[in-house]
Amino acid sequence: MSAEKACKTKSAFTLLELLIVIAGIGALMAVVLVMNSGATEGARSTKCKSHMRNLAQAVQSYSISHEHYPNAGSYQIFGSGQSNGKLMIRYNEAKGWIGWNEGARNKYPASNSAIQNGWNESCMNNQENTRSGAYYAVTNGTLWSLVHDLESYVCPEHRRISRKHNVTPLWSYVMNAYFGYDWTRGSGCAHDWSWRIRYGEMGQAADRTLLFAEIPCVDVGAGEIYVTRRSSGDHYTDCTLQFHTDKNARDSGGTKKCNTWKWEGTPEVIGFNHKAGKFRVAHVVFADSHVEELLLPSNPSRGKLESLTANLCNGIQVTYRKGEYVDPDGRSN
């Protein structure tokens, strides 16, 4: 057979065959992308839980060394009075696990004027290498000597989501205000600015008392309680988880707590920032350093998330049943 005839008998791909091949390649690429996306999301989730566990273990180390838990939030108090005809001035302050910046507090007072602007910094206010902003607040915190790596304070998922809003969080976690912060004492109890929980002497079960949760950064359809903007005065973006409870709240042993307590603004809630399969979950770590994933309640509302958060902060056992969290009294969260 001649070379000319052999060339004429060669067949080419038809248009249909090309379309089938292209469709097959496209399907394979889609599968690979989905698998890679799931793996990446899983890696971010794993790293976040690792960060939370490391912070909890740092709290344990600090508590053993100092014989009390670190403060959840910073505080300062100024008082004056007369003693033997002389003006006596008393000033105390304590740093939280994340401190405040130097620009947000005054120097040691020399008169009886009240101290102003002593508030925790926003995690979104990223001012590096200054004596103000989130960078200084992290390095000025009581845990920095134990966890002195900025990456350990940030959830990769929080960073990814915040990048869409042109902000960079310096931390992603909030500490339960039960641990050393004035407002947790409740209006039914005397406020104590030097409140400390001694190590090993918690009034609540350590394995049920929330230690750290995530700052909400995802809209879960519960009333715009997620954080996307920078604000140095927004309690949602600081380091302390303020919670709401009521006169029916109990500790894990059934003992009634203070008559009432209510954050003067909006009670804060834990963030359900991650996905686990078809579900959205929150990462939380308890005072005994174990980490859990909590499923988002069905038809979430602000009230449900506030109640759940309050129960977790108060060390009250909750059970997930049919899409709802139920407390020991059978009340749904």
C-alpha positions as semicolon CSV with decimal commas, in nm:
position;residue;x (nm);y (nm);z (nm)
1;M;0,000;0,000;0,000
2;S;0,137;0,338;-0,100
3;A;0,217;0,616;0,147
4;E;-0,039;0,838;-0,021
5;K;-0,317;0,581;0,034
6;A;-0,213;0,524;0,398
7;C;-0,246;0,895;0,468
8;K;-0,594;0,902;0,321
9;T;-0,711;0,619;0,547
10;K;-0,611;0,798;0,874
11;S;-0,914;0,903;1,082
12;A;-0,946;1,220;1,296
13;F;-1,148;1,289;1,613
14;T;-1,504;1,388;1,544
15;L;-1,655;1,693;1,711
16;L;-1,867;1,469;1,934
17;E;-1,562;1,276;2,052
18;L;-1,379;1,600;2,134
19;L;-1,677;1,724;2,334
20;I;-1,691;1,397;2,528
21;V;-1,319;1,418;2,611
22;I;-1,349;1,784;2,719
23;A;-1,650;1,704;2,935
24;G;-1,463;1,418;3,100
25;I;-1,162;1,638;3,177
26;G;-1,395;1,903;3,318
27;A;-1,565;1,651;3,545
28;L;-1,231;1,525;3,673
29;M;-1,113;1,880;3,742
30;A;-1,435;1,955;3,933
31;V;-1,387;1,646;4,150
32;V;-1,026;1,741;4,220
33;L;-1,125;2,097;4,311
34;V;-1,399;1,980;4,548
35;M;-1,166;1,731;4,713
36;N;-0,892;1,992;4,745
37;S;-1,138;2,248;4,886
38;G;-1,257;2,000;5,148
39;A;-0,902;1,910;5,241
40;T;-0,804;2,276;5,272
41;E;-1,109;2,355;5,483
42;G;-1,035;2,053;5,700
43;A;-0,674;2,169;5,742
44;R;-0,788;2,515;5,852
45;S;-1,030;2,357;6,098
46;T;-0,762;2,128;6,241
47;K;-0,518;2,416;6,283
48;C;-0,782;2,628;6,458
49;K;-0,854;2,353;6,712
50;S;-0,480;2,307;6,766
51;H;-0,443;2,679;6,840
52;M;-0,729;2,669;7,090
53;R;-0,583;2,365;7,266
54;N;-0,241;2,536;7,287
55;L;-0,395;2,848;7,441
56;A;-0,588;2,636;7,692
57;Q;-0,270;2,454;7,791
58;A;-0,096;2,790;7,830
59;V;-0,377;2,893;8,066
60;Q;-0,316;2,577;8,266
61;S;0,059;2,651;8,288
62;Y;-0,005;3,011;8,390
63;S;-0,260;2,900;8,651
64;I;-0,020;2,652;8,808
65;S;0,264;2,908;8,820
66;H;0,051;3,194;8,957
67;E;-0,198;2,982;9,155
68;H;-0,490;3,153;8,981
69;Y;-0,631;3,173;8,630
70;P;-0,532;3,465;8,405
71;N;-0,779;3,748;8,365
72;A;-1,016;3,720;8,072
73;G;-1,022;4,098;8,032
74;S;-0,806;4,386;8,147
75;Y;-0,930;4,622;8,415
76;Q;-0,817;4,928;8,604
77;I;-0,963;5,097;8,909
78;F;-0,894;5,429;9,073
79;G;-1,014;5,522;9,418
80;S;-0,948;5,800;9,662
81;G;-1,046;5,887;10,017
82;Q;-0,946;6,063;10,332
83;S;-0,727;5,896;10,596
84;N;-0,610;6,097;10,899
85;G;-0,688;6,413;10,709
86;K;-0,478;6,312;10,409
87;L;-0,595;6,228;10,059
88;M;-0,521;5,863;9,985
89;I;-0,507;5,743;9,626
90;R;-0,546;5,381;9,527
91;Y;-0,487;5,257;9,175
92;N;-0,490;4,897;9,057
93;E;-0,482;4,740;8,716
94;A;-0,451;4,392;8,575
95;K;-0,388;4,270;8,222
96;G;-0,608;4,022;8,050
97;W;-0,485;3,724;7,847
98;I;-0,485;3,985;7,570
99;G;-0,381;4,318;7,720
100;W;-0,499;4,661;7,625
101;N;-0,276;4,901;7,442
102;E;-0,082;5,179;7,611
103;G;-0,276;5,441;7,419
104;A;-0,604;5,324;7,573
105;R;-0,507;5,385;7,934
106;N;-0,372;5,678;8,130
107;K;-0,061;5,692;8,341
108;Y;-0,075;5,643;8,715
109;P;-0,327;5,907;8,830
110;A;-0,218;6,199;9,043
111;S;-0,563;6,330;9,130
112;N;-0,907;6,198;9,204
113;S;-1,022;6,232;8,844
114;A;-1,163;5,916;8,693
115;I;-0,957;5,715;8,449
116;Q;-1,096;5,719;8,099
117;N;-1,066;5,495;7,792
118;G;-0,945;5,186;7,975
119;W;-1,097;4,944;7,727
120;N;-0,976;4,635;7,551
121;E;-0,842;4,670;7,200
122;S;-1,015;4,543;6,887
123;C;-0,863;4,238;6,718
124;M;-0,917;4,413;6,383
125;N;-0,721;4,726;6,473
126;N;-0,390;4,605;6,337
127;Q;-0,129;4,867;6,420
128;E;0,207;4,695;6,430
129;N;0,521;4,811;6,607
130;T;0,347;5,087;6,803
131;R;0,224;5,121;7,159
132;S;-0,132;5,097;7,041
133;G;-0,342;4,864;6,835
134;A;-0,397;4,492;6,829
135;Y;-0,032;4,399;6,784
136;Y;0,068;4,561;7,110
137;A;-0,241;4,423;7,285
138;V;-0,137;4,066;7,199
139;T;0,224;4,111;7,303
140;N;0,110;4,291;7,619
141;G;-0,115;4,002;7,725
142;T;-0,041;3,766;8,011
143;L;-0,016;3,460;7,784
144;W;0,240;3,610;7,544
145;S;0,534;3,475;7,745
146;L;0,391;3,125;7,698
147;V;0,249;3,156;7,346
148;H;0,472;3,411;7,172
149;D;0,374;3,334;6,814
150;L;0,113;3,558;6,648
151;E;-0,006;3,273;6,426
152;S;-0,122;3,079;6,731
153;Y;-0,379;3,347;6,812
154;V;-0,553;3,347;6,472
155;C;-0,789;3,095;6,315
156;P;-0,701;3,045;5,945
157;E;-1,072;3,048;5,855
158;H;-1,121;3,378;6,036
159;R;-0,826;3,524;5,847
160;R;-0,959;3,396;5,514
161;I;-1,305;3,545;5,569
162;S;-1,172;3,875;5,705
163;R;-0,950;3,917;5,400
164;K;-1,266;3,965;5,192
165;H;-1,345;4,270;5,407
166;N;-0,991;4,410;5,387
167;V;-0,913;4,351;5,752
168;T;-0,659;4,128;5,922
169;P;-0,748;3,995;6,268
170;L;-0,464;3,962;6,519
171;W;-0,662;3,710;6,725
172;S;-0,972;3,498;6,668
173;Y;-1,060;3,381;7,017
174;V;-1,242;3,524;7,317
175;M;-1,203;3,410;7,677
176;N;-1,502;3,344;7,903
177;A;-1,558;3,653;8,119
178;Y;-1,618;3,420;8,415
179;F;-1,238;3,408;8,447
180;G;-1,142;3,730;8,617
181;Y;-1,343;4,020;8,485
182;D;-1,557;4,256;8,690
183;W;-1,882;4,234;8,497
184;T;-1,915;3,859;8,544
185;R;-1,990;3,903;8,913
186;G;-2,348;4,008;8,843
187;S;-2,570;4,283;8,977
188;G;-2,677;4,047;9,254
189;C;-2,318;4,025;9,382
190;A;-2,069;4,283;9,502
191;H;-1,829;4,380;9,224
192;D;-1,470;4,287;9,292
193;W;-1,205;4,437;9,067
194;S;-0,940;4,203;9,200
195;W;-1,152;3,894;9,131
196;R;-0,941;3,585;9,075
197;I;-1,029;3,220;9,040
198;R;-0,768;3,019;9,221
199;Y;-0,635;2,717;9,037
200;G;-0,822;2,402;9,135
201;E;-1,096;2,598;9,313
202;M;-1,346;2,666;9,037
203;G;-1,708;2,676;9,146
204;Q;-1,808;2,507;8,820
205;A;-1,714;2,183;8,649
206;A;-1,396;2,244;8,448
207;D;-1,497;2,000;8,174
208;R;-1,822;2,192;8,113
209;T;-1,703;2,551;8,166
210;L;-1,613;2,729;7,846
211;L;-1,261;2,871;7,837
212;F;-1,221;2,999;7,481
213;A;-1,463;3,034;7,189
214;E;-1,429;3,191;6,845
215;I;-1,529;3,543;6,750
216;P;-1,834;3,519;6,516
217;C;-1,718;3,592;6,162
218;V;-1,987;3,411;5,960
219;D;-2,348;3,518;5,913
220;V;-2,553;3,219;6,032
221;G;-2,887;3,395;5,990
222;A;-2,931;3,486;6,356
223;G;-2,950;3,862;6,340
224;E;-2,620;4,010;6,220
225;I;-2,407;3,897;6,513
226;Y;-2,096;3,841;6,308
227;V;-1,793;4,070;6,294
228;T;-1,661;4,213;5,970
229;R;-1,542;4,564;6,058
230;R;-1,270;4,727;6,262
231;S;-1,381;4,903;6,580
232;S;-1,170;4,973;6,887
233;G;-1,480;5,015;7,101
234;D;-1,682;4,717;6,978
235;H;-1,701;4,450;7,247
236;Y;-1,759;4,189;6,975
237;T;-1,403;4,233;6,853
238;D;-1,220;4,243;7,184
239;C;-1,077;3,951;7,382
240;T;-1,352;3,885;7,638
241;L;-1,673;3,688;7,587
242;Q;-1,944;3,877;7,773
243;F;-2,253;3,665;7,824
244;H;-2,612;3,703;7,937
245;T;-2,774;3,493;8,205
246;D;-3,067;3,530;8,442
247;K;-3,183;3,439;8,791
248;N;-3,258;3,082;8,676
249;A;-2,897;3,019;8,576
250;R;-2,718;2,755;8,783
251;D;-2,372;2,616;8,805
252;S;-2,306;2,251;8,720
253;G;-2,380;2,147;9,080
254;G;-2,725;2,302;9,074
255;T;-2,633;2,597;9,296
256;K;-2,807;2,921;9,210
257;K;-2,570;3,197;9,105
258;C;-2,618;3,574;9,138
259;N;-2,974;3,703;9,122
260;T;-2,931;3,846;8,777
261;W;-2,665;3,953;8,533
262;K;-2,700;4,125;8,202
263;W;-2,442;4,282;7,977
264;E;-2,543;4,644;7,933
265;G;-2,510;4,623;7,557
266;T;-2,580;4,320;7,344
267;P;-2,480;3,984;7,495
268;E;-2,210;3,817;7,291
269;V;-2,229;3,471;7,138
270;I;-1,987;3,203;7,022
271;G;-1,902;3,188;6,651
272;F;-2,005;2,901;6,425
273;N;-1,734;2,968;6,169
274;H;-1,651;2,621;6,033
275;K;-1,813;2,354;5,821
276;A;-1,815;1,983;5,899
277;G;-1,978;1,810;5,604
278;K;-2,323;1,969;5,558
279;F;-2,322;2,122;5,905
280;R;-2,182;2,445;6,044
281;V;-1,993;2,404;6,373
282;A;-1,832;2,612;6,646
283;H;-1,494;2,526;6,795
284;V;-1,480;2,565;7,173
285;V;-1,228;2,462;7,436
286;F;-1,318;2,401;7,799
287;A;-1,129;2,473;8,121
288;D;-0,990;2,118;8,130
289;S;-0,831;2,186;7,785
290;H;-1,050;1,952;7,579
291;V;-1,181;2,084;7,246
292;E;-1,528;2,020;7,106
293;E;-1,719;2,095;6,787
294;L;-2,071;2,220;6,855
295;L;-2,337;2,193;6,585
296;L;-2,529;2,506;6,492
297;P;-2,889;2,483;6,622
298;S;-3,167;2,438;6,369
299;N;-3,325;2,770;6,271
300;P;-3,070;2,966;6,473
301;S;-3,175;3,290;6,638
302;R;-2,994;3,545;6,849
303;G;-3,185;3,426;7,157
304;K;-3,088;3,063;7,104
305;L;-2,720;3,145;7,063
306;E;-2,723;3,379;7,363
307;S;-2,879;3,111;7,583
308;L;-2,634;2,847;7,462
309;T;-2,340;3,081;7,524
310;A;-2,462;3,171;7,873
311;N;-2,501;2,805;7,969
312;L;-2,154;2,719;7,841
313;C;-1,998;3,015;8,025
314;N;-2,179;2,914;8,345
315;G;-2,065;2,551;8,324
316;I;-2,418;2,418;8,274
317;Q;-2,447;2,087;8,092
318;V;-2,636;2,110;7,763
319;T;-2,744;1,827;7,533
320;Y;-2,799;1,844;7,156
321;R;-3,135;1,691;7,066
322;K;-3,312;1,712;6,732
323;G;-3,139;2,031;6,629
324;E;-3,169;2,210;6,965
325;Y;-2,958;2,242;7,279
326;V;-3,145;2,147;7,595
327;D;-3,041;2,241;7,950
328;P;-3,102;2,025;8,261
329;D;-3,448;2,181;8,305
330;G;-3,547;2,074;7,954
331;R;-3,539;2,429;7,821
332;S;-3,429;2,464;7,459
333;N;-3,144;2,694;7,363
